[in-house]
Amino acid sequence: MKKLKGFTLIELMVTLAIAGLLLSVAFPAMSGFLSDKKLTAQANDLIAAIRATRGVAIKRRTTIDLEQKAGSWANGWEIQDAANAIIREGQGNVGITLGSASAGIISFSGSGIRTNIVVNFTVKFCDDRGKGRLITITGLGGVSSVCWVGYGVADESCAPDPGCP
């Protein structure tokens, strides 16, 4: 009698059951990981825009503004000159909302110093899990801190954790 090679139906069912169990454990962790990466991307995008705005102001030796798009930093941003011509723009991320912002416009003079320096600029991006990123920009235009919020753990540069709404 000739011996057949291959898998039995029982072996295949056990393998699929183990794979399903592993996926059910890994999927929630992967989902949280991807949500954290969206928050990080949004924060990094805004920080890069602030630095680009400052660089353009210094290069052109004139006042350049970084403005929120469509009434919210979560919708993206636009770098504009004095004639309101858009120099560069960025898009927001789906699923990210604005937790709070201390200003709608960040202006840099031709020397690279913020012109609206009454307070530090802060913006907080939040997702549907109640977690987020808080960015603080100093009066001179440098990044003071970028903190995780809503995780229940105080960050050294952002204690206490202000959370997300």
Rosetta constraint file for C-alpha pairs under 8 A:
AtomPair CA 7 CA 11 HARMONIC 6.20 0.50
AtomPair CA 7 CA 12 HARMONIC 6.54 0.50
AtomPair CA 8 CA 12 HARMONIC 6.36 0.50
AtomPair CA 9 CA 13 HARMONIC 6.17 0.50
AtomPair CA 10 CA 14 HARMONIC 6.20 0.50
AtomPair CA 11 CA 15 HARMONIC 6.22 0.50
AtomPair CA 12 CA 16 HARMONIC 6.24 0.50
AtomPair CA 13 CA 17 HARMONIC 6.12 0.50
AtomPair CA 14 CA 18 HARMONIC 6.26 0.50
AtomPair CA 15 CA 19 HARMONIC 6.20 0.50
AtomPair CA 16 CA 20 HARMONIC 6.05 0.50
AtomPair CA 17 CA 21 HARMONIC 6.21 0.50
AtomPair CA 18 CA 22 HARMONIC 6.24 0.50
AtomPair CA 19 CA 23 HARMONIC 6.19 0.50
AtomPair CA 20 CA 24 HARMONIC 6.14 0.50
AtomPair CA 21 CA 25 HARMONIC 6.44 0.50
AtomPair CA 22 CA 26 HARMONIC 6.12 0.50
AtomPair CA 23 CA 27 HARMONIC 5.75 0.50
AtomPair CA 24 CA 28 HARMONIC 7.45 0.50
AtomPair CA 25 CA 29 HARMONIC 7.43 0.50
AtomPair CA 26 CA 30 HARMONIC 6.15 0.50
AtomPair CA 27 CA 31 HARMONIC 6.07 0.50
AtomPair CA 28 CA 32 HARMONIC 6.31 0.50
AtomPair CA 29 CA 33 HARMONIC 6.18 0.50
AtomPair CA 30 CA 34 HARMONIC 6.17 0.50
AtomPair CA 31 CA 35 HARMONIC 6.27 0.50
AtomPair CA 32 CA 36 HARMONIC 6.15 0.50
AtomPair CA 33 CA 37 HARMONIC 6.29 0.50
AtomPair CA 34 CA 38 HARMONIC 6.34 0.50
AtomPair CA 35 CA 39 HARMONIC 6.49 0.50
AtomPair CA 35 CA 127 HARMONIC 7.58 0.50
AtomPair CA 36 CA 40 HARMONIC 6.25 0.50
AtomPair CA 36 CA 132 HARMONIC 7.97 0.50
AtomPair CA 37 CA 41 HARMONIC 6.01 0.50
AtomPair CA 38 CA 42 HARMONIC 6.19 0.50
AtomPair CA 38 CA 93 HARMONIC 7.03 0.50
AtomPair CA 38 CA 96 HARMONIC 7.79 0.50
AtomPair CA 39 CA 43 HARMONIC 6.23 0.50
AtomPair CA 39 CA 96 HARMONIC 7.17 0.50
AtomPair CA 39 CA 125 HARMONIC 6.93 0.50
AtomPair CA 39 CA 126 HARMONIC 7.40 0.50
AtomPair CA 39 CA 127 HARMONIC 7.56 0.50
AtomPair CA 39 CA 132 HARMONIC 6.35 0.50
AtomPair CA 39 CA 133 HARMONIC 6.37 0.50
AtomPair CA 40 CA 44 HARMONIC 6.02 0.50
AtomPair CA 40 CA 133 HARMONIC 7.23 0.50
AtomPair CA 41 CA 45 HARMONIC 5.93 0.50
AtomPair CA 42 CA 46 HARMONIC 6.35 0.50
AtomPair CA 42 CA 92 HARMONIC 6.86 0.50
AtomPair CA 42 CA 93 HARMONIC 6.68 0.50
AtomPair CA 42 CA 125 HARMONIC 7.74 0.50
AtomPair CA 43 CA 47 HARMONIC 6.25 0.50
AtomPair CA 43 CA 125 HARMONIC 7.61 0.50
AtomPair CA 43 CA 133 HARMONIC 6.76 0.50
AtomPair CA 43 CA 135 HARMONIC 7.07 0.50
AtomPair CA 43 CA 146 HARMONIC 7.88 0.50
AtomPair CA 44 CA 48 HARMONIC 6.06 0.50
AtomPair CA 45 CA 49 HARMONIC 6.19 0.50
AtomPair CA 45 CA 90 HARMONIC 7.67 0.50
AtomPair CA 46 CA 50 HARMONIC 6.21 0.50
AtomPair CA 46 CA 77 HARMONIC 7.76 0.50
AtomPair CA 47 CA 51 HARMONIC 6.30 0.50
AtomPair CA 47 CA 143 HARMONIC 7.44 0.50
AtomPair CA 48 CA 52 HARMONIC 6.02 0.50
AtomPair CA 49 CA 53 HARMONIC 6.00 0.50
AtomPair CA 49 CA 66 HARMONIC 7.57 0.50
AtomPair CA 49 CA 77 HARMONIC 7.85 0.50
AtomPair CA 49 CA 79 HARMONIC 7.70 0.50
AtomPair CA 50 CA 54 HARMONIC 6.29 0.50
AtomPair CA 50 CA 66 HARMONIC 6.97 0.50
AtomPair CA 50 CA 106 HARMONIC 7.94 0.50
AtomPair CA 50 CA 141 HARMONIC 7.66 0.50
AtomPair CA 51 CA 55 HARMONIC 6.16 0.50
AtomPair CA 51 CA 141 HARMONIC 7.95 0.50
AtomPair CA 52 CA 56 HARMONIC 6.11 0.50
AtomPair CA 53 CA 57 HARMONIC 6.20 0.50
AtomPair CA 53 CA 64 HARMONIC 6.44 0.50
AtomPair CA 53 CA 65 HARMONIC 6.89 0.50
AtomPair CA 53 CA 66 HARMONIC 6.37 0.50
AtomPair CA 53 CA 79 HARMONIC 6.29 0.50
AtomPair CA 53 CA 108 HARMONIC 7.22 0.50
AtomPair CA 54 CA 58 HARMONIC 6.29 0.50
AtomPair CA 54 CA 64 HARMONIC 7.51 0.50
AtomPair CA 54 CA 108 HARMONIC 5.83 0.50
AtomPair CA 54 CA 112 HARMONIC 5.33 0.50
AtomPair CA 54 CA 113 HARMONIC 7.67 0.50
AtomPair CA 54 CA 141 HARMONIC 7.56 0.50
AtomPair CA 55 CA 59 HARMONIC 6.05 0.50
AtomPair CA 55 CA 112 HARMONIC 7.13 0.50
AtomPair CA 56 CA 60 HARMONIC 5.94 0.50
AtomPair CA 56 CA 64 HARMONIC 7.12 0.50
AtomPair CA 57 CA 61 HARMONIC 5.51 0.50
AtomPair CA 57 CA 62 HARMONIC 5.39 0.50
AtomPair CA 57 CA 63 HARMONIC 5.71 0.50
AtomPair CA 57 CA 64 HARMONIC 5.25 0.50
AtomPair CA 57 CA 108 HARMONIC 6.16 0.50
AtomPair CA 57 CA 109 HARMONIC 6.11 0.50
AtomPair CA 57 CA 110 HARMONIC 4.87 0.50
AtomPair CA 57 CA 111 HARMONIC 7.22 0.50
AtomPair CA 57 CA 112 HARMONIC 6.12 0.50
AtomPair CA 58 CA 62 HARMONIC 7.10 0.50
AtomPair CA 58 CA 109 HARMONIC 7.47 0.50
AtomPair CA 58 CA 110 HARMONIC 4.81 0.50
AtomPair CA 58 CA 111 HARMONIC 5.51 0.50
AtomPair CA 58 CA 112 HARMONIC 5.32 0.50
AtomPair CA 59 CA 110 HARMONIC 7.59 0.50
AtomPair CA 60 CA 110 HARMONIC 6.81 0.50
AtomPair CA 61 CA 109 HARMONIC 7.33 0.50
AtomPair CA 61 CA 110 HARMONIC 3.81 0.50
AtomPair CA 61 CA 111 HARMONIC 6.63 0.50
AtomPair CA 62 CA 109 HARMONIC 5.80 0.50
AtomPair CA 62 CA 110 HARMONIC 4.17 0.50
AtomPair CA 62 CA 111 HARMONIC 7.96 0.50
AtomPair CA 63 CA 81 HARMONIC 6.87 0.50
AtomPair CA 63 CA 82 HARMONIC 6.66 0.50
AtomPair CA 63 CA 107 HARMONIC 6.67 0.50
AtomPair CA 63 CA 108 HARMONIC 5.46 0.50
AtomPair CA 63 CA 109 HARMONIC 4.27 0.50
AtomPair CA 63 CA 110 HARMONIC 5.47 0.50
AtomPair CA 64 CA 79 HARMONIC 7.10 0.50
AtomPair CA 64 CA 80 HARMONIC 5.95 0.50
AtomPair CA 64 CA 81 HARMONIC 4.87 0.50
AtomPair CA 64 CA 82 HARMONIC 6.57 0.50
AtomPair CA 64 CA 107 HARMONIC 5.74 0.50
AtomPair CA 64 CA 108 HARMONIC 5.47 0.50
AtomPair CA 64 CA 109 HARMONIC 6.67 0.50
AtomPair CA 64 CA 110 HARMONIC 7.83 0.50
AtomPair CA 65 CA 79 HARMONIC 5.73 0.50
AtomPair CA 65 CA 80 HARMONIC 5.24 0.50
AtomPair CA 65 CA 81 HARMONIC 6.31 0.50
AtomPair CA 65 CA 82 HARMONIC 7.81 0.50
AtomPair CA 65 CA 105 HARMONIC 6.50 0.50
AtomPair CA 65 CA 106 HARMONIC 5.66 0.50
AtomPair CA 65 CA 107 HARMONIC 4.33 0.50
AtomPair CA 65 CA 108 HARMONIC 6.41 0.50
AtomPair CA 66 CA 77 HARMONIC 6.79 0.50
AtomPair CA 66 CA 78 HARMONIC 5.72 0.50
AtomPair CA 66 CA 79 HARMONIC 4.58 0.50
AtomPair CA 66 CA 80 HARMONIC 6.39 0.50
AtomPair CA 66 CA 105 HARMONIC 5.62 0.50
AtomPair CA 66 CA 106 HARMONIC 5.05 0.50
AtomPair CA 66 CA 107 HARMONIC 6.24 0.50
AtomPair CA 67 CA 77 HARMONIC 5.59 0.50
AtomPair CA 67 CA 78 HARMONIC 5.30 0.50
AtomPair CA 67 CA 79 HARMONIC 6.43 0.50
AtomPair CA 67 CA 80 HARMONIC 7.51 0.50
AtomPair CA 67 CA 104 HARMONIC 6.02 0.50
AtomPair CA 67 CA 105 HARMONIC 4.55 0.50
AtomPair CA 67 CA 106 HARMONIC 6.53 0.50
AtomPair CA 68 CA 72 HARMONIC 5.36 0.50
AtomPair CA 68 CA 73 HARMONIC 4.72 0.50
AtomPair CA 68 CA 75 HARMONIC 7.35 0.50
AtomPair CA 68 CA 76 HARMONIC 6.20 0.50
AtomPair CA 68 CA 77 HARMONIC 4.52 0.50
AtomPair CA 68 CA 78 HARMONIC 6.44 0.50
AtomPair CA 68 CA 104 HARMONIC 5.73 0.50
AtomPair CA 68 CA 105 HARMONIC 6.64 0.50
AtomPair CA 69 CA 73 HARMONIC 6.27 0.50
AtomPair CA 69 CA 75 HARMONIC 5.60 0.50
AtomPair CA 69 CA 76 HARMONIC 5.16 0.50
AtomPair CA 69 CA 77 HARMONIC 4.76 0.50
AtomPair CA 69 CA 78 HARMONIC 6.34 0.50
AtomPair CA 70 CA 75 HARMONIC 6.42 0.50
AtomPair CA 70 CA 76 HARMONIC 7.95 0.50
AtomPair CA 71 CA 75 HARMONIC 7.64 0.50
AtomPair CA 71 CA 104 HARMONIC 7.75 0.50
AtomPair CA 72 CA 76 HARMONIC 7.20 0.50
AtomPair CA 72 CA 98 HARMONIC 6.86 0.50
AtomPair CA 72 CA 104 HARMONIC 7.63 0.50
AtomPair CA 73 CA 77 HARMONIC 6.24 0.50
AtomPair CA 73 CA 92 HARMONIC 7.45 0.50
AtomPair CA 73 CA 98 HARMONIC 6.68 0.50
AtomPair CA 73 CA 101 HARMONIC 7.97 0.50
AtomPair CA 73 CA 104 HARMONIC 7.72 0.50
AtomPair CA 73 CA 123 HARMONIC 7.96 0.50
AtomPair CA 74 CA 92 HARMONIC 5.20 0.50
AtomPair CA 74 CA 93 HARMONIC 6.99 0.50
AtomPair CA 74 CA 96 HARMONIC 6.35 0.50
AtomPair CA 74 CA 97 HARMONIC 5.50 0.50
AtomPair CA 74 CA 98 HARMONIC 5.35 0.50
AtomPair CA 74 CA 125 HARMONIC 6.99 0.50
AtomPair CA 75 CA 91 HARMONIC 6.18 0.50
AtomPair CA 75 CA 92 HARMONIC 4.38 0.50
AtomPair CA 75 CA 93 HARMONIC 7.26 0.50
AtomPair CA 76 CA 89 HARMONIC 7.39 0.50
AtomPair CA 76 CA 90 HARMONIC 5.19 0.50
AtomPair CA 76 CA 91 HARMONIC 4.21 0.50
AtomPair CA 76 CA 92 HARMONIC 4.19 0.50
AtomPair CA 76 CA 93 HARMONIC 7.95 0.50
AtomPair CA 77 CA 89 HARMONIC 5.56 0.50
AtomPair CA 77 CA 90 HARMONIC 5.25 0.50
AtomPair CA 77 CA 91 HARMONIC 6.73 0.50
AtomPair CA 77 CA 92 HARMONIC 7.84 0.50
AtomPair CA 78 CA 86 HARMONIC 6.38 0.50
AtomPair CA 78 CA 87 HARMONIC 7.42 0.50
AtomPair CA 78 CA 88 HARMONIC 5.87 0.50
AtomPair CA 78 CA 89 HARMONIC 4.25 0.50
AtomPair CA 78 CA 90 HARMONIC 6.51 0.50
AtomPair CA 79 CA 86 HARMONIC 5.77 0.50
AtomPair CA 79 CA 87 HARMONIC 5.40 0.50
AtomPair CA 79 CA 88 HARMONIC 5.20 0.50
AtomPair CA 79 CA 89 HARMONIC 6.12 0.50
AtomPair CA 80 CA 84 HARMONIC 5.21 0.50
AtomPair CA 80 CA 85 HARMONIC 5.35 0.50
AtomPair CA 80 CA 86 HARMONIC 4.58 0.50
AtomPair CA 80 CA 87 HARMONIC 5.55 0.50
AtomPair CA 80 CA 88 HARMONIC 7.46 0.50
AtomPair CA 81 CA 85 HARMONIC 5.64 0.50
AtomPair CA 81 CA 86 HARMONIC 6.91 0.50
AtomPair CA 81 CA 87 HARMONIC 7.14 0.50
AtomPair CA 92 CA 96 HARMONIC 7.67 0.50
AtomPair CA 95 CA 127 HARMONIC 5.98 0.50
AtomPair CA 95 CA 128 HARMONIC 6.90 0.50
AtomPair CA 96 CA 125 HARMONIC 6.38 0.50
AtomPair CA 96 CA 126 HARMONIC 5.66 0.50
AtomPair CA 96 CA 127 HARMONIC 4.81 0.50
AtomPair CA 96 CA 128 HARMONIC 7.48 0.50
AtomPair CA 97 CA 125 HARMONIC 5.80 0.50
AtomPair CA 97 CA 126 HARMONIC 5.30 0.50
AtomPair CA 97 CA 127 HARMONIC 6.08 0.50
AtomPair CA 98 CA 123 HARMONIC 7.67 0.50
AtomPair CA 98 CA 124 HARMONIC 6.13 0.50
AtomPair CA 98 CA 125 HARMONIC 4.85 0.50
AtomPair CA 98 CA 126 HARMONIC 6.09 0.50
AtomPair CA 99 CA 123 HARMONIC 7.45 0.50
AtomPair CA 99 CA 124 HARMONIC 4.98 0.50
AtomPair CA 99 CA 125 HARMONIC 5.32 0.50
AtomPair CA 99 CA 126 HARMONIC 5.59 0.50
AtomPair CA 99 CA 164 HARMONIC 6.23 0.50
AtomPair CA 99 CA 165 HARMONIC 6.52 0.50
AtomPair CA 100 CA 122 HARMONIC 7.83 0.50
AtomPair CA 100 CA 123 HARMONIC 5.65 0.50
AtomPair CA 100 CA 124 HARMONIC 5.22 0.50
AtomPair CA 100 CA 125 HARMONIC 7.39 0.50
AtomPair CA 101 CA 121 HARMONIC 7.54 0.50
AtomPair CA 101 CA 122 HARMONIC 5.59 0.50
AtomPair CA 101 CA 123 HARMONIC 4.22 0.50
AtomPair CA 101 CA 124 HARMONIC 6.38 0.50
AtomPair CA 102 CA 121 HARMONIC 5.69 0.50
AtomPair CA 102 CA 122 HARMONIC 5.46 0.50
AtomPair CA 102 CA 123 HARMONIC 6.56 0.50
AtomPair CA 103 CA 121 HARMONIC 6.54 0.50
AtomPair CA 103 CA 122 HARMONIC 7.66 0.50
AtomPair CA 106 CA 114 HARMONIC 7.09 0.50
AtomPair CA 106 CA 115 HARMONIC 7.93 0.50
AtomPair CA 106 CA 116 HARMONIC 6.87 0.50
AtomPair CA 106 CA 121 HARMONIC 8.00 0.50
AtomPair CA 107 CA 114 HARMONIC 5.51 0.50
AtomPair CA 107 CA 115 HARMONIC 5.51 0.50
AtomPair CA 107 CA 116 HARMONIC 6.29 0.50
AtomPair CA 108 CA 112 HARMONIC 5.51 0.50
AtomPair CA 108 CA 113 HARMONIC 5.35 0.50
AtomPair CA 108 CA 114 HARMONIC 4.30 0.50
AtomPair CA 108 CA 115 HARMONIC 5.53 0.50
AtomPair CA 108 CA 141 HARMONIC 7.91 0.50
AtomPair CA 109 CA 113 HARMONIC 5.57 0.50
AtomPair CA 109 CA 114 HARMONIC 6.19 0.50
AtomPair CA 109 CA 115 HARMONIC 5.99 0.50
AtomPair CA 112 CA 140 HARMONIC 7.84 0.50
AtomPair CA 112 CA 141 HARMONIC 7.71 0.50
AtomPair CA 113 CA 139 HARMONIC 7.70 0.50
AtomPair CA 113 CA 140 HARMONIC 5.05 0.50
AtomPair CA 113 CA 141 HARMONIC 6.28 0.50
AtomPair CA 114 CA 139 HARMONIC 6.14 0.50
AtomPair CA 114 CA 140 HARMONIC 5.44 0.50
AtomPair CA 114 CA 141 HARMONIC 5.80 0.50
AtomPair CA 116 CA 139 HARMONIC 7.79 0.50
AtomPair CA 117 CA 139 HARMONIC 4.74 0.50
AtomPair CA 117 CA 140 HARMONIC 7.35 0.50
AtomPair CA 118 CA 139 HARMONIC 7.41 0.50
AtomPair CA 119 CA 138 HARMONIC 7.91 0.50
AtomPair CA 119 CA 139 HARMONIC 6.57 0.50
AtomPair CA 120 CA 136 HARMONIC 6.62 0.50
AtomPair CA 120 CA 137 HARMONIC 5.71 0.50
AtomPair CA 120 CA 138 HARMONIC 4.90 0.50
AtomPair CA 120 CA 139 HARMONIC 5.36 0.50
AtomPair CA 121 CA 136 HARMONIC 5.67 0.50
AtomPair CA 121 CA 137 HARMONIC 4.99 0.50
AtomPair CA 121 CA 138 HARMONIC 6.55 0.50
AtomPair CA 121 CA 139 HARMONIC 7.41 0.50
AtomPair CA 122 CA 134 HARMONIC 6.99 0.50
AtomPair CA 122 CA 135 HARMONIC 5.49 0.50
AtomPair CA 122 CA 136 HARMONIC 4.43 0.50
AtomPair CA 122 CA 137 HARMONIC 6.27 0.50
AtomPair CA 123 CA 134 HARMONIC 5.83 0.50
AtomPair CA 123 CA 135 HARMONIC 5.40 0.50
AtomPair CA 123 CA 136 HARMONIC 6.81 0.50
AtomPair CA 124 CA 132 HARMONIC 6.81 0.50
AtomPair CA 124 CA 133 HARMONIC 5.60 0.50
AtomPair CA 124 CA 134 HARMONIC 4.29 0.50
AtomPair CA 124 CA 135 HARMONIC 6.30 0.50
AtomPair CA 125 CA 132 HARMONIC 5.29 0.50
AtomPair CA 125 CA 133 HARMONIC 5.35 0.50
AtomPair CA 125 CA 134 HARMONIC 6.57 0.50
AtomPair CA 126 CA 130 HARMONIC 6.18 0.50
AtomPair CA 126 CA 131 HARMONIC 5.53 0.50
AtomPair CA 126 CA 132 HARMONIC 4.12 0.50
AtomPair CA 126 CA 133 HARMONIC 6.71 0.50
AtomPair CA 126 CA 164 HARMONIC 6.06 0.50
AtomPair CA 126 CA 165 HARMONIC 7.89 0.50
AtomPair CA 127 CA 131 HARMONIC 5.82 0.50
AtomPair CA 127 CA 132 HARMONIC 6.18 0.50
AtomPair CA 130 CA 150 HARMONIC 5.99 0.50
AtomPair CA 130 CA 163 HARMONIC 7.35 0.50
AtomPair CA 130 CA 164 HARMONIC 5.15 0.50
AtomPair CA 130 CA 165 HARMONIC 6.43 0.50
AtomPair CA 131 CA 148 HARMONIC 7.57 0.50
AtomPair CA 131 CA 149 HARMONIC 5.74 0.50
AtomPair CA 131 CA 150 HARMONIC 4.35 0.50
AtomPair CA 131 CA 151 HARMONIC 6.35 0.50
AtomPair CA 131 CA 163 HARMONIC 6.94 0.50
AtomPair CA 131 CA 164 HARMONIC 5.90 0.50
AtomPair CA 132 CA 148 HARMONIC 5.89 0.50
AtomPair CA 132 CA 149 HARMONIC 5.07 0.50
AtomPair CA 132 CA 150 HARMONIC 6.24 0.50
AtomPair CA 132 CA 163 HARMONIC 7.55 0.50
AtomPair CA 132 CA 164 HARMONIC 6.46 0.50
AtomPair CA 133 CA 146 HARMONIC 6.71 0.50
AtomPair CA 133 CA 147 HARMONIC 5.50 0.50
AtomPair CA 133 CA 148 HARMONIC 4.76 0.50
AtomPair CA 133 CA 149 HARMONIC 5.70 0.50
AtomPair CA 134 CA 145 HARMONIC 7.81 0.50
AtomPair CA 134 CA 146 HARMONIC 5.60 0.50
AtomPair CA 134 CA 147 HARMONIC 5.10 0.50
AtomPair CA 134 CA 148 HARMONIC 6.47 0.50
AtomPair CA 134 CA 149 HARMONIC 6.70 0.50
AtomPair CA 135 CA 143 HARMONIC 7.56 0.50
AtomPair CA 135 CA 144 HARMONIC 7.74 0.50
AtomPair CA 135 CA 145 HARMONIC 5.85 0.50
AtomPair CA 135 CA 146 HARMONIC 4.53 0.50
AtomPair CA 135 CA 147 HARMONIC 6.57 0.50
AtomPair CA 136 CA 143 HARMONIC 6.14 0.50
AtomPair CA 136 CA 144 HARMONIC 5.34 0.50
AtomPair CA 136 CA 145 HARMONIC 5.24 0.50
AtomPair CA 136 CA 146 HARMONIC 6.50 0.50
AtomPair CA 137 CA 141 HARMONIC 5.83 0.50
AtomPair CA 137 CA 142 HARMONIC 5.57 0.50
AtomPair CA 137 CA 143 HARMONIC 4.52 0.50
AtomPair CA 137 CA 144 HARMONIC 5.25 0.50
AtomPair CA 137 CA 145 HARMONIC 7.23 0.50
AtomPair CA 138 CA 142 HARMONIC 5.38 0.50
AtomPair CA 138 CA 143 HARMONIC 6.25 0.50
AtomPair CA 138 CA 144 HARMONIC 5.77 0.50
AtomPair CA 145 CA 157 HARMONIC 6.18 0.50
AtomPair CA 145 CA 158 HARMONIC 7.17 0.50
AtomPair CA 146 CA 157 HARMONIC 7.77 0.50
AtomPair CA 146 CA 158 HARMONIC 7.80 0.50
AtomPair CA 147 CA 155 HARMONIC 6.54 0.50
AtomPair CA 147 CA 157 HARMONIC 6.93 0.50
AtomPair CA 147 CA 158 HARMONIC 5.83 0.50
AtomPair CA 148 CA 155 HARMONIC 7.07 0.50
AtomPair CA 149 CA 161 HARMONIC 5.62 0.50
AtomPair CA 149 CA 162 HARMONIC 6.32 0.50
AtomPair CA 149 CA 163 HARMONIC 4.89 0.50
AtomPair CA 149 CA 164 HARMONIC 6.69 0.50
AtomPair CA 150 CA 161 HARMONIC 6.74 0.50
AtomPair CA 150 CA 162 HARMONIC 7.15 0.50
AtomPair CA 150 CA 163 HARMONIC 4.05 0.50
AtomPair CA 150 CA 164 HARMONIC 5.64 0.50
AtomPair CA 151 CA 161 HARMONIC 7.89 0.50
AtomPair CA 151 CA 163 HARMONIC 7.49 0.50
AtomPair CA 152 CA 161 HARMONIC 6.66 0.50
AtomPair CA 152 CA 163 HARMONIC 7.69 0.50
AtomPair CA 153 CA 161 HARMONIC 6.66 0.50
AtomPair CA 154 CA 158 HARMONIC 6.88 0.50
AtomPair CA 154 CA 159 HARMONIC 4.95 0.50
AtomPair CA 154 CA 160 HARMONIC 5.33 0.50
AtomPair CA 154 CA 161 HARMONIC 5.10 0.50
AtomPair CA 155 CA 159 HARMONIC 5.35 0.50
AtomPair CA 155 CA 160 HARMONIC 7.26 0.50
AtomPair CA 155 CA 161 HARMONIC 6.93 0.50
